Amino acid sequence: MKILQAFDFLSLPHGGGAVDVIYKLSRALSARGHDVTICAGDYGSDYAYLSGLGNVGLKLYHSYFNKHGVYLMPGLTSLDVRNYDVIHLHCYRSMQNVVLAQKAITSNIPYIIDAHGSTVHRTGRKKLLLDMFDMLFGLSLIEKAKLVIAETEVGFVEWEKLGADTSRIRLQHPLLDTSEFVALPDRGSFRQVHGLDDTPIVLFLGRIHQAKGIDTLVDAVRLLHDRGTDTRLVIAGQDDGYRDSLSGMLEGTSIKVVFTGYLSGKDKLAALVDANLLVQPSIYEAGARPSLEAIMCNTPVIVSKDTGAGREIASFDGGLLFETGNAAELADRILEILRKPDEARIRTEKAKGYIEANLSLTNGIAGYEKIYEEAVA
């Protein structure tokens, strides 16, 4: 099958999990005999990373503006989509998707939309922009898509709220290459590099953005400190406009924080291995990828409850949960893991077994193939 994968850019620091999924999905599909091409803008492209795509075709278009989630690629108008059997659009609200969907409709080529958490209901200043996109382009995009993909039951409901016909929504967990966690770094290597002693590490892994709930995590660590429990907060991720706000919250406190910047590969694994626990405190988060990676590194996790990530972890008792935004409850959960490490270890071992048996790349790729076959039928 000839498959076109499309996203705004192919930069891991800026796109995180969505970019990683597209990369691994494309390589896996190609290895199974499919003719795969990725179409994307060149914003933040890591060409050394992209060289690992092997036989996957790559069409990069110069991207302009690159602000507020808007990426404009005029060169995209020259792409002939008639060369493909199906088009896989990644993330919902994208001007690239508007162009490609119209081309697909004109050429009678089916397209599917994969949410990657982009369908969540927003509030505040950004809500107006998103509502405008939905009104001008989005509702038509959804209506004319052959299928749409949700990562979790929460994502399913989000598509439904946007007007998607439930008969055309498919649940598909993103790929997780469990083989990446077979040979883990030696314990202590991350601490050594960053000059950290044996104080318990509380790790956050992800973009430094207001929606990630890092302020709640900072408040929880402050509460623990006030109670006499010393921890080292490690925030690992690319700044997405919120680091200055966090630094302001930390002024005048004695909380010990390490900002590592974006981590990938062995550096990320080393942080996950050395952490005593990982917290995913997002206000809204579609998938539990950071938590799944932590579990694969034998590290206990705590996740905000009322999110797609929280419900996914809860579905196989993979970690502890707390009410979104409740710093006091989060502090209690952190203390529970630090005081009862054996219980946390047993829960994490069971969760790791579940992930290996049910969420591996091999299982996931077959699910995507089934969706493509349904789309072209």
C-alpha positions as CSV (number, residue, x, y, z in Angstrom):
1,M,0.0,0.0,0.0
2,K,1.2,3.5,-0.8
3,I,0.8,5.6,2.3
4,L,1.4,9.4,2.8
5,Q,2.1,10.4,6.4
6,A,1.6,14.2,7.0
7,F,2.6,16.4,9.9
8,D,3.6,20.1,10.4
9,F,7.3,19.3,11.2
10,L,9.6,16.5,12.2
11,S,11.4,17.9,15.2
12,L,11.5,15.8,18.4
13,P,12.1,18.7,20.8
14,H,9.1,20.6,19.4
15,G,6.8,17.7,18.5
16,G,7.7,15.1,21.1
17,G,5.6,11.9,21.1
18,A,3.7,12.7,17.9
19,V,6.9,13.0,15.9
20,D,8.3,9.8,17.5
21,V,5.1,7.9,16.6
22,I,5.2,9.1,12.9
23,Y,8.9,8.2,12.6
24,K,8.5,4.7,14.1
25,L,5.2,4.0,12.4
26,S,6.7,4.9,9.0
27,R,9.8,2.8,9.5
28,A,7.7,-0.2,10.7
29,L,5.3,0.1,7.8
30,S,8.1,0.3,5.3
31,A,9.7,-2.8,6.9
32,R,6.5,-4.7,6.3
33,G,6.5,-3.9,2.6
34,H,4.5,-0.7,2.4
35,D,5.6,2.3,0.2
36,V,5.6,5.1,2.8
37,T,6.3,8.8,2.4
38,I,6.4,11.5,5.1
39,C,5.3,15.0,4.1
40,A,6.2,17.8,6.5
41,G,7.5,21.3,7.0
42,D,11.2,21.9,7.6
43,Y,10.8,23.8,10.9
44,G,13.3,22.5,13.5
45,S,14.3,19.5,11.3
46,D,17.0,17.3,12.7
47,Y,18.5,15.8,9.5
48,A,20.8,13.3,11.4
49,Y,17.6,12.0,13.0
50,L,15.7,11.9,9.7
51,S,18.6,10.0,8.0
52,G,17.5,6.9,10.1
53,L,14.2,6.7,8.1
54,G,15.8,4.2,5.7
55,N,13.6,3.4,2.7
56,V,10.8,5.9,3.9
57,G,10.4,8.7,1.4
58,L,10.6,12.2,2.7
59,K,9.1,15.4,1.3
60,L,10.1,18.5,3.2
61,Y,8.7,21.9,2.4
62,H,10.0,25.2,3.7
63,S,7.8,26.4,6.6
64,Y,7.0,30.1,7.2
65,F,5.6,31.9,10.3
66,N,6.0,29.0,12.7
67,K,4.2,30.7,15.6
68,H,1.3,29.9,17.9
69,G,0.9,26.4,16.4
70,V,0.6,27.8,12.8
71,Y,3.0,26.5,10.2
72,L,2.6,27.6,6.6
73,M,4.1,25.7,3.6
74,P,3.2,27.3,0.3
75,G,5.3,24.6,-1.6
76,L,2.8,22.0,-0.4
77,T,0.4,23.0,-3.2
78,S,2.7,21.3,-5.7
79,L,2.2,17.8,-4.1
80,D,0.4,15.3,-6.2
81,V,-1.6,13.1,-3.8
82,R,-2.9,10.8,-6.6
83,N,0.3,8.8,-6.1
84,Y,-1.0,7.4,-2.8
85,D,-3.7,5.0,-1.7
86,V,-4.4,6.7,1.7
87,I,-3.3,9.8,3.5
88,H,-2.7,9.8,7.2
89,L,-3.0,13.3,8.7
90,H,-1.4,13.7,12.1
91,C,-3.0,16.1,14.6
92,Y,-6.3,17.8,13.9
93,R,-5.9,21.5,13.7
94,S,-3.4,22.2,11.0
95,M,-3.3,24.4,7.9
96,Q,-1.3,21.6,6.2
97,N,-4.3,19.3,6.8
98,V,-6.7,21.8,5.2
99,V,-4.6,21.8,2.0
100,L,-4.0,18.0,1.9
101,A,-7.6,17.2,2.7
102,Q,-8.8,19.3,-0.2
103,K,-6.4,17.7,-2.5
104,A,-7.5,14.2,-1.3
105,I,-11.2,15.0,-1.8
106,T,-10.5,16.4,-5.3
107,S,-8.5,13.3,-6.3
108,N,-10.9,10.8,-4.5
109,I,-8.1,9.6,-2.2
110,P,-9.3,8.6,1.4
111,Y,-7.7,10.4,4.3
112,I,-7.7,9.7,8.1
113,I,-7.0,12.1,10.9
114,D,-5.0,11.0,14.0
115,A,-5.7,13.2,17.0
116,H,-2.5,12.9,19.1
117,G,-4.2,14.9,21.8
118,S,-5.1,17.8,19.5
119,T,-8.9,17.5,20.0
120,V,-9.0,18.5,23.7
121,H,-11.3,21.4,24.7
122,R,-9.2,24.5,25.5
123,T,-10.0,27.5,27.5
124,G,-8.4,31.0,27.7
125,R,-7.0,33.1,24.9
126,K,-6.3,30.2,22.5
127,K,-9.9,29.0,22.6
128,L,-11.0,31.7,20.2
129,L,-8.4,30.7,17.6
130,L,-9.3,27.0,17.9
131,D,-13.0,27.8,17.6
132,M,-12.4,29.8,14.5
133,F,-10.4,26.9,12.9
134,D,-13.2,24.5,13.7
135,M,-15.8,26.8,12.2
136,L,-13.8,27.6,9.0
137,F,-12.1,24.3,8.3
138,G,-12.3,21.7,11.1
139,L,-15.9,20.5,10.9
140,S,-15.5,19.9,7.2
141,L,-12.2,18.1,7.7
142,I,-13.9,15.7,10.2
143,E,-17.0,15.2,8.1
144,K,-15.1,14.2,5.0
145,A,-12.4,12.1,6.7
146,K,-12.9,8.4,6.0
147,L,-11.9,7.6,9.6
148,V,-10.5,9.4,12.7
149,I,-8.2,7.9,15.3
150,A,-8.4,8.4,19.1
151,E,-5.6,7.1,21.4
152,T,-7.9,6.6,24.4
153,E,-11.6,6.5,25.4
154,V,-11.2,10.2,26.4
155,G,-10.0,10.9,22.9
156,F,-13.0,9.1,21.5
157,V,-15.3,11.4,23.4
158,E,-13.4,14.4,22.3
159,W,-13.9,13.4,18.6
160,E,-17.6,12.8,19.3
161,K,-17.9,16.3,20.8
162,L,-16.4,17.8,17.7
163,G,-19.1,16.2,15.6
164,A,-17.4,13.0,14.4
165,D,-19.7,10.1,13.6
166,T,-19.0,7.4,16.2
167,S,-19.1,4.8,13.5
168,R,-16.0,6.3,12.0
169,I,-13.9,6.7,15.2
170,R,-11.2,4.1,15.7
171,L,-9.3,3.5,18.9
172,Q,-5.6,2.9,18.3
173,H,-2.8,3.1,20.9
174,P,0.3,4.9,19.6
175,L,3.4,2.7,18.9
176,L,5.8,2.0,21.7
177,D,9.0,0.2,20.7
178,T,9.6,-1.9,23.8
179,S,12.9,-3.1,22.4
180,E,14.4,0.3,23.2
181,F,14.1,-0.5,26.9
182,V,15.9,-3.9,26.9
183,A,19.4,-2.5,27.5
184,L,19.0,0.3,30.1
185,P,21.8,2.6,31.3
186,D,23.6,1.8,34.5
187,R,21.8,3.2,37.5
188,G,23.5,6.4,38.8
189,S,24.8,7.7,35.5
190,F,22.3,10.6,35.3
191,R,23.0,11.6,38.9
192,Q,26.7,11.6,38.1
193,V,26.4,13.7,35.0
194,H,24.3,16.3,36.9
195,G,26.1,16.2,40.2
196,L,23.2,14.9,42.1
197,D,23.5,13.0,45.4
198,D,21.1,10.2,46.6
199,T,18.2,12.7,47.4
200,P,15.0,11.2,45.8
201,I,14.4,12.4,42.3
202,V,10.9,13.5,41.2
203,L,11.0,13.6,37.4
204,F,8.8,15.5,35.0
205,L,9.4,14.6,31.3
206,G,7.7,16.6,28.6
207,R,7.3,20.1,27.1
208,I,7.5,23.0,29.6
209,H,4.0,24.3,28.9
210,Q,1.3,25.6,31.1
211,A,-1.1,22.8,30.1
212,K,1.3,20.2,31.5
213,G,0.4,21.1,35.1
214,I,4.0,21.6,36.2
215,D,2.9,24.3,38.6
216,T,0.9,21.7,40.5
217,L,4.0,19.5,40.8
218,V,6.1,22.5,42.0
219,D,3.5,23.2,44.7
220,A,3.4,19.5,45.7
221,V,7.2,19.5,46.1
222,R,7.0,22.7,48.1
223,L,4.5,21.0,50.5
224,L,6.8,18.0,50.9
225,H,9.7,20.3,51.7
226,D,7.6,22.1,54.3
227,R,6.8,18.7,55.9
228,G,10.5,17.8,56.1
229,T,10.7,15.5,53.0
230,D,13.7,16.5,50.8
231,T,13.4,15.8,47.1
232,R,15.2,16.9,43.9
233,L,12.8,18.0,41.2
234,V,14.1,17.3,37.7
235,I,12.3,19.0,34.8
236,A,13.3,17.5,31.5
237,G,11.9,19.0,28.3
238,Q,11.9,21.7,25.8
239,D,10.7,25.1,26.9
240,D,7.4,25.9,25.3
241,G,6.9,29.4,26.8
242,Y,6.4,28.5,30.5
243,R,9.9,28.2,32.0
244,D,10.1,31.8,33.0
245,S,6.8,31.4,34.9
246,L,8.1,28.4,36.7
247,S,11.3,30.2,37.6
248,G,9.1,33.0,39.1
249,M,7.3,30.4,41.2
250,L,10.6,29.0,42.5
251,E,12.0,32.4,43.6
252,G,12.4,32.7,47.3
253,T,12.0,29.0,47.9
254,S,14.6,26.4,48.8
255,I,13.2,23.8,46.4
256,K,16.0,22.1,44.5
257,V,15.3,22.0,40.8
258,V,17.3,20.9,37.8
259,F,16.2,21.9,34.3
260,T,18.0,19.6,31.8
261,G,16.5,20.8,28.6
262,Y,15.3,18.3,26.0
263,L,16.5,14.7,26.5
264,S,16.4,11.9,24.1
265,G,17.9,8.4,23.5
266,K,20.3,7.2,26.3
267,D,20.1,10.5,28.1
268,K,16.4,10.2,28.5
269,L,16.6,6.6,29.6
270,A,19.3,7.5,32.2
271,A,17.0,10.1,33.7
272,L,14.1,7.6,33.8
273,V,16.3,4.9,35.4
274,D,17.7,7.2,38.1
275,A,14.3,8.8,39.0
276,N,12.6,7.5,42.1
277,L,9.3,8.3,40.4
278,L,7.8,10.2,37.4
279,V,4.9,12.5,37.6
280,Q,2.6,13.3,34.7
281,P,0.5,16.1,36.2
282,S,-1.1,17.5,33.0
283,I,-4.4,19.4,33.0
284,Y,-5.3,17.6,29.8
285,E,-3.2,14.9,28.2
286,A,-4.3,12.4,25.6
287,G,-1.7,9.7,26.1
288,A,0.5,8.4,28.8
289,R,3.7,8.0,26.8
290,P,6.1,9.5,29.5
291,S,4.6,7.3,32.1
292,L,4.7,4.2,29.9
293,E,8.4,4.9,29.2
294,A,9.1,5.3,32.9
295,I,7.4,2.0,33.7
296,M,9.5,0.3,31.1
297,C,12.5,1.7,33.0
298,N,11.1,0.2,36.2
299,T,10.2,3.6,37.6
300,P,6.9,4.2,39.4
301,V,4.5,6.8,38.1
302,I,1.8,9.2,39.3
303,V,-0.7,10.6,36.8
304,S,-3.4,13.2,36.9
305,K,-6.7,11.4,37.1
306,D,-9.2,13.1,34.7
307,T,-7.1,12.9,31.6
308,G,-6.6,10.3,28.8
309,A,-3.3,9.6,30.3
310,G,-4.8,9.0,33.8
311,R,-7.5,6.7,32.5
312,E,-5.0,4.7,30.4
313,I,-2.7,4.1,33.5
314,A,-5.8,3.3,35.6
315,S,-7.0,0.7,33.0
316,F,-4.1,-1.6,34.0
317,D,-3.3,-0.3,37.5
318,G,0.0,1.1,36.2
319,G,0.5,3.7,38.8
320,L,-1.0,6.1,41.4
321,L,-3.5,8.8,40.5
322,F,-4.4,12.2,41.9
323,E,-7.1,14.8,41.3
324,T,-5.9,17.1,38.5
325,G,-4.6,20.3,40.0
326,N,-4.6,19.1,43.6
327,A,-1.1,19.7,44.9
328,A,-1.8,18.3,48.4
329,E,-3.1,15.0,47.1
330,L,-0.1,14.8,44.7
331,A,2.3,15.4,47.6
332,D,0.6,12.5,49.5
333,R,1.0,10.2,46.5
334,I,4.7,11.1,46.1
335,L,5.3,10.4,49.8
336,E,3.4,7.1,49.5
337,I,5.9,5.9,46.8
338,L,8.9,7.1,48.7
339,R,7.8,5.4,51.9
340,K,6.6,2.2,50.3
341,P,9.1,1.5,47.5
342,D,8.5,-2.3,47.5
343,E,4.7,-1.8,46.8
344,A,5.6,0.6,44.1
345,R,8.1,-1.8,42.6
346,I,5.6,-4.7,42.5
347,R,2.9,-2.5,40.8
348,T,5.5,-1.2,38.3
349,E,6.7,-4.7,37.4
350,K,3.2,-5.9,36.7
351,A,2.5,-2.8,34.6
352,K,5.7,-3.4,32.6
353,G,4.5,-6.9,31.9
354,Y,1.2,-5.6,30.7
355,I,2.8,-3.1,28.4
356,E,5.1,-5.7,26.8
357,A,2.2,-8.1,26.2
358,N,-0.3,-5.5,24.9
359,L,1.2,-2.2,23.8
360,S,4.3,-3.3,21.8
361,L,5.2,-2.0,18.3
362,T,4.3,-5.4,16.8
363,N,0.7,-5.3,18.2
364,G,0.3,-1.6,17.3
365,I,1.5,-1.8,13.6
366,A,-1.1,-4.4,12.8
367,G,-3.8,-2.1,14.2
368,Y,-2.7,0.7,11.9
369,E,-2.7,-1.6,8.9
370,K,-6.2,-2.6,9.6
371,I,-7.3,1.0,9.8
372,Y,-5.6,1.7,6.4
373,E,-7.3,-1.3,4.8
374,E,-10.7,-0.2,6.1
375,A,-10.1,3.3,4.7
376,V,-9.3,2.2,1.2
377,A,-12.0,-0.5,1.0
